[in-house]
Amino acid sequence: MSHTVIPDVTEILDIPDDGTLSKVLYRDDRIRVVGFAFDAGQELTEHTAAVPAVLQVVSGRFKVTLGDDEVVVGPEAWVHMDAHLQHAVVALEPSVLLLTLLR
């Protein structure tokens, strides 16, 4: 059995000044994990994903829109989204999150 270890996600996801960074951290035939680093005020506008997805905040805080609901989440949060759910994220401060796409 193989494994993958990323000791510190924040070391490979530097938060850009006035921007957003995305990087695929892991991929196999079942999941894809994408790391995002956002400066304060940066966002991913409303969109959908063709597969279910999970958001995990590593650092910072986000305003997340999930369909008609809006929540503020931080590092203690875990968010599951069904496929095709309209969603958006806005970084309220410099922040890092992981997006896991479930195939």
C-alpha positions in Angstrom: 0.0 0.0 0.0 1.4 3.4 -0.9 0.8 6.7 0.8 1.2 10.5 0.3 2.3 12.9 3.1 2.3 16.7 2.8 3.9 17.8 6.1 2.8 21.4 5.8 0.3 22.5 3.1 1.0 26.2 3.9 4.7 25.8 2.9 3.8 24.9 -0.7 0.9 27.3 -1.0 2.3 30.8 -0.6 -0.4 33.5 -0.4 0.2 35.9 -3.3 -0.2 39.7 -2.8 -3.5 40.7 -4.1 -4.1 37.4 -5.9 -5.1 33.7 -5.8 -2.9 30.7 -6.3 -4.2 27.2 -7.1 -2.2 24.0 -7.2 -3.1 20.3 -7.7 -1.5 18.6 -4.6 -2.7 15.0 -5.3 -4.6 13.1 -8.0 -5.6 9.5 -8.6 -8.5 7.8 -10.2 -10.9 8.5 -7.2 -10.0 12.0 -5.9 -8.2 15.2 -6.8 -7.0 17.6 -4.1 -6.4 21.2 -5.1 -4.8 23.7 -2.7 -5.8 27.4 -2.9 -4.1 30.4 -1.4 -6.0 33.7 -1.3 -5.1 37.2 -0.3 -7.8 39.1 1.6 -10.7 40.0 -0.6 -9.9 37.5 -3.3 -12.6 35.2 -4.5 -13.8 32.4 -6.6 -17.1 33.6 -8.1 -20.2 31.5 -8.2 -19.7 28.2 -10.1 -20.5 24.5 -9.9 -18.5 21.2 -9.9 -19.5 18.2 -11.9 -18.7 15.9 -8.9 -19.2 16.1 -5.1 -16.5 18.1 -3.3 -15.2 18.9 0.2 -13.8 22.2 1.4 -11.3 22.2 4.3 -10.0 25.5 5.6 -6.3 25.3 6.5 -5.8 28.9 7.7 -7.7 32.1 7.6 -11.5 32.7 7.1 -13.8 32.6 4.2 -17.3 33.6 3.4 -18.8 30.6 1.5 -22.0 30.8 -0.5 -23.7 27.4 -0.9 -26.8 27.7 -3.0 -29.0 30.2 -1.1 -27.0 29.9 2.2 -24.0 31.9 3.3 -21.6 30.9 6.1 -18.3 32.2 7.5 -15.8 29.3 8.0 -12.4 29.0 9.5 -9.8 26.2 10.2 -12.3 24.3 12.3 -14.7 24.0 9.4 -15.5 21.1 7.0 -17.9 21.6 4.1 -19.4 18.9 1.8 -21.0 20.0 -1.4 -23.1 17.8 -3.7 -22.3 17.8 -7.4 -23.8 20.8 -9.3 -24.4 22.9 -6.2 -23.9 26.6 -7.0 -21.1 27.9 -4.7 -18.6 30.7 -4.2 -15.8 31.7 -1.8 -14.4 35.0 -0.6 -11.3 35.2 1.6 -12.0 37.5 4.5 -8.2 37.6 5.3 -5.1 35.9 3.8 -6.3 32.3 3.7 -5.5 28.7 2.5 -8.0 26.0 1.8 -8.1 22.5 0.3 -10.7 21.4 -2.2 -11.1 17.6 -2.6 -13.0 16.6 -5.7 -14.6 13.1 -5.3 -15.0 11.1 -8.5 
